[in-house]
Amino acid sequence: MGIGYGYPDDQPQLKLRIPIEFKLSENHYRSNRDYLQMLVEYDQEMTHYYDTREANQRVDSFTNQEKPKIIAGKKRAQLMQVVSKQGFDVMFEEDMDY
């Protein structure tokens, strides 16, 4: 076992968190249009955060970081449909009984 003692060299700036409205809904799902409209302000805040933070500055936004993940998810879903049509019994982890 090891125990580290001391103080950090820096005091990193707190990163903004996505508003709770994106993570929580009750008795309904939001449409994609709602999310995009709601993300405009958060995107601006994140762009400002990345641009003005003291370490690892960059020009970026939340939606630019998420686009590749969304595209990969769509391609993965298409691939699973092809595999299923070929006769394979596809089971996702969330469908499994442990």
Secondary structure as UniProt FT lines:
FT   HELIX           20..22
FT   HELIX           32..52
FT   HELIX           62..85
FT   TURN            86..87
FT   HELIX           93..95
//
